[in-house]
């Protein structure tokens, strides 16, 4: 028992303490997320931290007392954004220029939140430190010890061009072994978005008081190393160009201090009304603040008392109908600094013109209906709509003859070529009845647009929604979920989607529900009809979720807020895509011409990747390159190339290490439209000398087409590959293309180690007896078939699809996705995708 007491008990207690240390990491991550949630939404989400741990009960042996932990706030320093000016708001620019001690700056003091455990056996347990959006492991007792981040940073996002600064205020200090509740409180939130840019000739300088080094922070952003430097009080980031600034203040513990009114700005104004907004030093609205009209206040409608701002920090003033045009000044506090005052020109008498779309005439037409405030144009073929307008005298009500009417469009949902096809008559002159008819030209696609008619001093707006017969109905979903997660590290996902029938489209909501760790569940929303949501696992705190089970739901809402289409899949975050993905590339999407990986150093990880992209339609935005380290998952990095031909690089520690390198071409919607994956061991040997790049077409064997597509491939890898799924897209030939071979195999891959096939049994035309040739991903095994296994450096293997319900014509291979009328994608068990394009000869 003495030996057990001296050796075994300490070892077992050390395991208990280590497990507790891991648990508190997740709990402090919840606190970090709650602080950021309070800043973004203004809502509070209490979280609990188990400060210490109990040891197992032992009858004849002795345990130390329960361990304790200390949770406390400590001064961190000052967040500073210098050389900054407001890009589009005069009052905000005056605030930056004059409010703070240093002109053209924004500053706020902030605090750190730390948890330090006191264990009996686990001597090297880290202190957990939250500082300026980053949760990290910290070893304050070690000299020159590095700070190891556990979460991503939210300070600067180069993709969205945002700067997010959240100051922590309050006092908290407690040491105990039991649990403690932390309830972050919004003191200035939710944060508003302010457009900012550097002062002329300068770069914005963001200084953040954090212990994370510049090198570590650079690795977690897309910033260049030259932009991020270590300074005595933290890290300094140099920024150029326009950004969106978001600032907030969140309280933790007691003795928190809120904010007060700092400056006044004009939110909205026209000839007769002005709405002003009071903001605090964090650029967020302040309620209950008196706003006093001073100079020129005599033209305003009578008010019994000085009005106060509402919950949005705003108050509205109205000019009297007969008031002359006057500049009116408003102020908060004493109005001494310029940023505490604003001026607006109001009055000018009664409008002399009255412009109105002739809605009564529109209501009598069969092709136009008025629904929920919008005029819906239903058309089967016509691409023009006549819209009558009338101009009258505001004073007498008589029609005005020969009045010039100007027309304009705004708030259009049409994009791309469709945006060029929507147009309105530019001008017209009214007849003796005061009327003129404009012609609206609409694209051959569903969408919406606001139409404006203006004459004299009046304007009228007509919201139009276009619903082409046969294309109408509720929005429908096509989607692709890319799994970039790694067991033992993070779950990482990209979800792309494309909505058809967009006339009634409202939004898309993507929810990643972690079935193993509910704290990692997150939801994203987009109002774009075609978009790529690539945030999960990169900027968000999802450490330790690699290998977890996820339920991923893509929900499509119409404009009434009702779910009209959805897709739900269950997936393991292991880098293998779920089934059911669809090809979202367009006929004129950019294509990846080449991707060459060079392994430069036998003694360390040193990669350079050259790529070239074709982009005839100008839709290319960037090439995303993911260097996925499968041996050391935390060393995965993401690099970006922004030109059609570029070189990106990645370096890391010693070798050998196994990498999967994803090269992903994104279009102007951010959707990955072409991709290749390169497998390599980081050993100084280029991957071309280690077995090639997977499956390649054997063009000498030709292509058999008609109602059957047959071609040959070979495996150039030094290891066997397994084909698990397939997708075929022949919609450029006919939108309803499908494959149905009766009781025979619709898909067959033959000629090597193991034959693969897929069969939808039955000779009918129902969806259960055919494969859609619209890019839908199908599993070989799940469709009464078997995976195909191709041996290393295989010979010719035949890929066969039959029978198509439309004739494909004569096909031949092409390297260009833009010229392809048929695209076949084969999905490999290791996560790679091999795409083959065919054009008509």
N, C-alpha and C positions, 0 to 999 in steps of 0.2 A: 504494500500500500504506500510506503514511503517513496519507492521508485515511481509508482503511478502518480503520486501527488507532485513529485518534482518534475517529471518529464511529460506524462500524458496529459494531465490537467492543463498545464500552460499551453500545450499545443492545441487542445480542443478549444480552449478559451480564445486563443488567437484566431481560430477559424470562425468562431462566433463573432468576434470583433471585426474581422474582415468582411463577413457577410453584412453586418450592420453598416460598415463604411460604404458598401455598394448601395445599400438601400437608401442611405441619406443622400447619396449622389442623385438618385431619382427624385427624392423629395425636394432637394434644393433646386433641381431642374423645374419642378412644379412651381416653386416660389418664383424663379426667374421668369417662367412663362406667365405667371399671374401678374407680375410687375409690368411686363410688356403688354399684356391684355388690358390692364387698367389704363395704360397710356393710349392704347389704340381705340378703346371702346368707352372708357369712362366707367366701366362696371368693375365690381370687386368679386374676386373668387378666392375665398379663404383656403389656405393649405395648412397641412399639419406636418411637423417634423418630429420624429422620435429621437430625442436628444441623446439618450444612452441606451444601453442594452443589459438585459439580465443574463446570467450564466445558468447552464443546466443544473438542476437540483442534484446534489450528491450526498448520500446518506453518511458515509464514513470519511468523506474527504472535505477539504476546505476550499471555498471559493473566495476570490476578492470581492469587495463590495461592488454593486452595479456601477458600470462606467457612466461617466457624465460627458456632456458636451457644452460648449459655450457658443451662443449665437449672439452676434453683436454688429451694430453699425459703427463705422469709423470714418472720419473725414477722408475723402479721396483727393480733393482738390477742385479745380475749376474746369468745366468744359468750355472751350473757347473756339468760336468760328470767326476768323478775322478776314479782312479784305472782302467783305460781303456787301452786296446791295440787292434790293428787291428788283426783280426783273420787270414786273408789270404793275406795281402798286406804289404810288407816290408817298402815301402816308407811312406805309411799312418801311420804305426807303429812308424817310426822315427819322423814323424810330431807330433803325440800325445806325444812322449817321450821328445821332445826337444823344440817345438815351444812355449808352454805356460809356464808361471812362475812356475807352479807346474808340475813336470814331470808326464807323463802318464795321461793327462787330456785333456778335451776340455771345453772351456768357451766362453761365449758371453754375453755382457750386453744387457738388454732388457727393454722395457717400457710397462706400462699399458695404456689402453685407457678407460677413464671414461666419463659417461654422468650424470650430476647432474641437475635435474629439479628445478625450482623455482616456486612453485605453491602458490596461494593465500589461498586455503582451504585444499588441500590434504597434511596435515602436515607430515604424515609418509611415504611419497613416497620414494622408495629406489633409491639409486644411482646405475646405471648399470656399472659394472666393467668387462672389458675384460683383462684377464691376462693368458698368456701361454696356449692358446687354450680353456680356460674356460670362459664363460660369466656367470655372477652371479649378484644377487641382493645383495647390500652392504649398510650397515647403519653406515657410519663412525662416526656419532655423538653419537651413542649409545655405552656405555661402555660394552666391552666384547660381542658386538653383533656378531651373527653368520653370515657367508657368505653363501648364499643359491644359489647353482649353478642352472642355467637354461639350460645349455648344458652339453654334456658329455665331458670328457677329452680325448685328443689324445696323451698325453705324453707317456704312456706305454700301449701296447696292448699285454697281455700275450698269447692270442690265436695265433696271427701272429708273436709274438716275435719281435716287433718293438718298437723303441724309436724314437719319433718325436719331435724335438725341433725347434721352430720357434721364432726367435728374432725379436722384433719390434723396428724400428729405425725411427727418425724424430721428428718434433716438430709441434704440433697442439694445438691451444687454441682459442676458439671462444665462445662468448655468444650472443645469438640472439633469436628471436621468430620465425623467418622464417626457411626455410629448409636449410640444408647444405649438400654438396656432399662430400663423402669420397671415395678416389680412392687409395686403397693399391697398392704399386708398388713393383715388384719383384726386390730386390737388389742382391740376390744370390739365384737363383732358375731356374728351378725346382730342388728339392733336389735329390741327388744321394743316392743310398743305399750302405752302408759300413758295412761289417760284423765286429762286435766287440765282445770282451769278457773281463772278468776281468784279471788283472795282477795276476800272480801265487800267490796263498795263500790269495787272497783278494776277496772282493765283489765290484762290481761297485757301486759308490755312486752318485746318481742323486739328485742335490739340485736345487729346482725351487722356485723363489721368488713369491709366491702366497699367498693370504689371506685365501684361503680355508684350513680348518684344515686337519690334517692327517686322522682323523676318517672319515670325509666326503669324502675325496679322496679315501680312502680304500673302502668305500661302492660303489664307481663308477668304481672299477677295480676288477680284480680277484686276486689281491695281498693279501697276509696275513697281518694282522694288525702288525705283528712283522717287516715287511719289510718297513713300512711307519711310519715316526715319525715327530713330529713338531720340528723345529729348529729355532733359532732366526731370520734368514732371509728367512723363508718360510717353505717348506716341503722337507724332504730327503727320498729318496727311495733306498733301498738296492736291487741289482739285481745280480743274478748269472747265469752262462751259457752264451751261445752265443745269441746275438740279432742283428737285423739289425738297424743301426743308420741312421736317416734321419735328416739333419739339413738345415735350410734356414734362410734368412734374408729378411724382408719385410718392406718397408717404408710407413709411414703414415704421411701426412702433408708435411711441407717444411723442408729444411735443412737436407735432408737425405744423408747418406754417403754410397757409394757402397763399394765393396770389391776389393782387389788387389791379384795378384798372391802370393801364399804362399808356395806351394811345388810342386814337379815334381814326376810323377810316370810313369811306363811302362804300357801302355794299351795293347799292342800286339807286339809279336816279333817272327821272325823265322830266318833262316840262313842268308837271304839276306836283310830283312827289319825290322825296328823297329818303332813303333808308340808310342810316349810319350804324356802324358796329363798333362796340368797345371791346378792345382786346387787352390781355395781360402781357407780361414780359415774355411769355411763351407763345405768343401769337394766337392764343385761344380766346374765345368769347367769354365775357364776364356779364352775369345777370345782375339786375338790381342797381345799376349805376345811373344817376341822373345825368341827362344830356340837355344842356341849356342852349337854346337858340339865342344869339346875341345880335350881331350886326344884321340888319335887314329882316328881323323877326316880325315886323309889322305886316308882312304879306302873308303870314301863315294863318291857318284857321285857328280860332280861339281855343286855347287849352287852359283848363282850370289850374293846373300845376305843372311844374317841370316834369316831363315824362321820364320814366326809368326804362332801362333795357329789359327785354324779355329773356327767356331761358336760352335763346340763341345769341344773346348779347346785342340785340338789335332794337332800334326804335325808328318809327316812320313818321315823317312830317309831311303835311299837305299844304299846298298854296291855295289861297282863295281863288275862285273861278275868275274873278275880274282883276286879279293882282297883276301889276306890271312886272316885266322881267327884271329880277333883282338878284344880286349875289347875297346869299344868306350864309352866315358863319355860325358854326356849332362848336361847343367846347365841353370838355369834362374837367373836373377839378377847377383850377383857376385859369386854365388855358394859356399859361405863360409860355411853356415850350411849344414849338410849332406842331409837334406830333400829338398834342392834346387838342388840336383844333382842326376842323375841315371846313371847306366852303363848297357850296353848290349853287348853281343858277336855276332859279325857279320862276314861275309866273310867265306872263306874256299874253294873257287874255285867253278867250275861248277859241278853240280850233275853228278854222273857217271851212275846212273840207271834211267830208264824211265818206270814206271809202269802204265798200262792203261787197264781198263775194255774193252772188245771187243764189243763196242756198235754197230758196223756194224752187228755182228752176232746176237745180241739181236734184232735188228730192223727187221730181217727176220723171226722172230718167230710170230706165230699167237696169242700166249697167252700173249705177252708183247707189249705194245705200249708206245711210248715216248710222254708225255703230259706235257707241261709247265715246262720242266726241270726235271721231275720226271718220272721214269720208272714204269708203272702201270702193275701189274701182275693180269690178269683175270683168275680165275680158278674156276671150278665147284666142283671138288673133290680133286685134287692133292694138297699135302701139302709140296712139295719140288720143288725147282727151281734151275737149273744148270746155273752158272754164269761163263763164261770164262774170263781169264785175261792173258795178255802178258807182259813179261819183256824184255826190250831191253837196249842196251848200249846207253847212252845219247850222247856219242861222235861219234860212228860209225853208230848207228841205227840198228846194227845187233842183232838178238835174242840171249838172254843169256840162255844157257843150264844149268840145275841143279841149278838154282837160287832158294833159299828158299823164299817162299811167306807166309807171316803171314796175317791172316784175323781177322777182329773184327767188332762189331756192336756198333752203338751209336744212340742217338736221337730217341729211339723207343717210339711209342705211346701205345704199349701193356702194360697192367697192370695185376696184379693178376696172375692167373694160365697161362694166355696167355703169360705173360712175360717169363715164364719158358719154353714155347714151341717154342719160336723163337730162332734159333741157326744158326751158320755158321761153315763150316769146319775150324779147327784151323790153319792148316799149309798144305803146299804142295810144290812139287819141279817141276820146269818147264821141259818140254820135249825138243826135239831137235829144235822145232819151237819157243821155249821160252814161251810156253803156259802152263797153268794149269787151271783146271775147279773146282771151289768150289761149294758146295751144300748148298743152303739156305733152312732151315726148317722153315715153317711158321705155325702159329696157324690156327685153323678153325674159324677165325674171321677176320674182316677187320682191317686194321691198316697201319702203315708206320714205316720204319726203314732205317737208313743209313748204307751201307755196305762198309768196308774199306779193301783194299788190299795194303800191304806194302812189299817192297823188297829193300835191300840196303839202299840208302838214299832218296827214293822216295815213295810216297803214292798216291793212287787214291780213290776217293769216288764215290759211286753209290747210289743215293737216290731211294728207292723202296717203292711203295704203293701197298698194297694187296687189291684186290676187288674180293671177292668170288661171283660167279654168284648166283643170287637169294637173296643175301644179300646186293647187291650194291644199287646204287641210292643215292639220296640226304639224308643227316642226318634227322632224325625225332625225335620228342620230346615226352617224358613223364614227367609229372611234378606234384608237390604238393606245394600249397601255404598255409602256416600256419599263421593264424591271431592271434596275441597275444596282440592286442591293447586294450585300455580301454577308454571308453567315459569319457571325463574330464581330461585325461592325455595324453599319447603318443600313436601314432600308432606304432606298432611293428610287423614286418613281417619276416618270414623265407621262402625262396623259394628254394626248392630242385628240381633237374631235372636229367634225364638220357637220353643220346643221343644214338640211334641206327643208324647203317650205318655210322660209324665214318670215313670211308676212306677219304671223302671230307669235313670233319668237320673243321670249323674254330674257331668259338667262340659262346658264348651265352651272350646276353645282357638282363638284367632285369631292367625295368624302373617302378618306383613307381610314378605315376603322381597324385598329390593331386589336386582334382578338386575344393576344397574349399580354399586352401592356396598354390598357385603355388610355393612359396618360399621353400616348403618342398618337391618338386619334386627332385628325385635323381635317378641316373642310375649306375648300377654295371655291370662289364664285367668279364667273366671267359673263359679261353681257355681249361678248363678241360671238358672231355665228360660226367663226372658224378660229381656233386658238390652240395654243399649247401651254399647259400648266406644268411647269417643270420645277416647282419650288420644293416639293416634298423631299426632305433628306439632304438638301443642300444648305439653304439658310436656316432651316428649322431644326429644333433640337430633337433629333431622333436617334441619339447614340444608344447602342446596345439593342437595336431593333432588327439587325440583320438576322435572317433566319426565322423571324416571327411570321405568324399567319395573319394575313390581311383580308378584309372584305372591302373591296373597292366598288363604290357605286357612282355612276355618272347619271345624274338626273337632269332632264331637259324640261324647263318650265315654259309655258306659253306666256303671253303678255298679261294674262289674268292671274298668274301665279299658280297655275295648276300643272302638275307633272304630267306630261303627255308622252314621254318616251324615257327609257332608262336602260342601263346595262349594269349588272352586278356580277363580279367575279370574285372567287376566293383564290388567293395566291400566296405562295411562300416567297418572302423577300430574299431571293437567292441568286438573282441575276438572270433567271430564265423567265421569259415573257409568258403571261397567261395566254390561253387559247382564245380564239374569237376575235383577234385583231384584224383590222381592215387596212388596206392601202389607201392613204389619204393624199397621195401625190396627185397633182393635176397634170393635164397633158403638156403644159408649158412650164412645169416645175424645174428648178435647177437640178442638175445631175452631177454626181461625183465621177469625174473622169479617171482619176488615179489617186492612190494613197500609198506612199512609200515610207516605211519605217526603217530608220537607221539606228542600230545598236552600237554606240560609239566607244564604250569603255568596258573591258573585261573585269575591272575591279570595283565598279560602282554602277548605279543605275544612271544612264545618260542617254536619253532618247532624243532624236529629232525626227519629226514627221513632216514630209512634204506632201501637199495635196493640190490638185487642180479641179476646178468646178466649171461646168458649162452653164450659162444662164442667158439664153436668148431672149427671154421675156423680162429680164430685169427684176426677178422676184427673190434673188438671193439676199440673205441678211448676214449669215455667219456660218462657219463650220465649227461645230462643237467637238472637241477631242477629249475623251475620257481615258486617262491612264489608270486602269483598274488593277491594283496589285492584289493578286489572289492569295499570296502568302502572308502579307502584312496588310490587312484590309484598311487600317487607318492611314496608310500612305497613298491612298487613291487621290488623284487630283483631276481638276477640270481646267482645260485651256481652251482658248477661243481664237480662231482666225477670222478676220473680217473682210478679207479680199478674196477674189476668185482663185488666186494662187498664193500660197503662203507656206511658212514653216513655223511649226510650234514645237516647243521642247519641254522635257520633263527630266528632272534630276532627283536622285535620292541616295540612300545609303548603299551598303555593300551588296554583293551578288552571291549566289544566284537567286533571283526572284522571278516568279512567273507573272506575266502581265497579259491582260486582255485590253486591247486598245480599240475603243469605239470611235469611228470617224463618222460624224453625223452632219449632213447638210440640212440647214433650216431655210424655209422660205420666208416670205415677208409676213406671214402669220405666226412665225416661230415654230412651225411644225417640221418635224424631221421627215424629209421627203426622199432621202437616199442615205444609205448607210453601208459601211463595211466594218468588219471586226477582224483585227489582226492578233493572233496569239504568238507570244514570244517569251523566251527565257532571257532575262537581262544578264548576258554573259559576254557581250562584245561581239556576238555573231549575229549578222543581219538575219531577219526571219526568212528571207528568200532562200537562204542556205539551210533552213531548218524544216523545209517541207512545203513551202508555198503557201497559198492563201485559200485553202479549202476547195470548193467545187468550181470547176471551169467548164465552159461549153466546148464541145468538140465540133467545131464548125465544119470540118471536112466531111462529117457524116450527114450534113444537111438537115433540113427541117421538113417534116411531112405535115401538111395542113389540109384544109378543106373543112369537114365536120370533125376531124380528128387532129390533135396537135401532138406530134412526136418529135423528140430531138434527143441528142446524146450529151452526156456530161462525163467528167472524170474527177476523182478525188486526188488533189496534188499534195495533201498533207502526209506527213510521215506516220500518222496514226489514223486508225479507222474513224469514220464519222457516221453518226446516226441521224437520219432524217425522220423527224417526228410529226411535222405538220406541213401543210401546203396552203397556198392561196393562188388564185388565178383571176386576173382582171381583164375582161374583154369588152368592157362597156363602151370604149370608143367605136367598136364595130356596131354594137346594138346594146341599148341599155338594159334589156331583159335577158341577156345571155346566160345560159346554164348548161350543165353537163348531166346527161341521163343516159345510162347504158343498160337500162332494164335490169335484169338480174345479174348482168356481168359487172366486172370491175370498171368503175369510172376512172380510177387512177391506178397506174401500175409503174413501179420503178424496178427494172430487171437487169440482170447481167452481172451480178457480183455476189458478195459474201452472203447477204440475206435479202430476199425479195421483199419489197414493200408495196402495199396496195391499200385502196380504200373503196368501199362498196356501199352504196345506198340501195338496199334490196327493194325491188318493186318496179313495175313497169309503168306506173301512173305518172302524172305530172305534178303531184303534190310536192310540197317542199321537203317532205320526209323521204322522197325517193330520188332526189337530185341534189347536185351541188350548184350553188349560185356562182357565176363567174363574174362577180362584182367586187372582188378583192377580199371577200370574207375568208378568215383563216379557219381551216378545218384540221382536226387531228386524224392521222392515219389509223391509229389504234382504236380510237373511240368510234370510228365509222366502219366497224366490222372488217378491220384490216390488220396490217402489221407494219411496224417501222422498217425502213430500209437501212441496211448497214453496208457502207461502202468501205472496202479494205484500203489500207494505206497505199498511196500511189497506184490507184486502181486503173484498170483499162477502161474501155468505153462502156458506159451504163446508159440504158434507154429509159427515158421519162416519157410516159404516154398518158394523154387525157382524151376521153371520148365518151359519148358523142355530143357535139354541140348542136343546139337547136337552130343555129344560124351558121351559114357557111363562112369560114374564116378567110377564104380566098387563099392566095399563095403567100406564105410568110417566109421571112428570113431574119437572121439575127441582126440586132442593132445595139450600139452602145448608148444610144440616146433615149432616155425616158420620154423626152418631148415628142419624139417621132414614133413611139411605140403605140401599137393598137392592141397588143396583148402583152401582159406582164405576168410572169410566173415567179412566185417567191417560195423557196424551200427553207424551212426552219430546222436548224440543227439542235441536237440535244445540249450542246455546250453554249447555247444562247445566240449563236451567229445566225444571220439571215443571208441567203444567197439569192440574188434576183437576176432573172433573165428576161430581156426585152426583145420583142419581135415587131417588125414593121411589115406592111404589105408590099409585095414586089410588083 
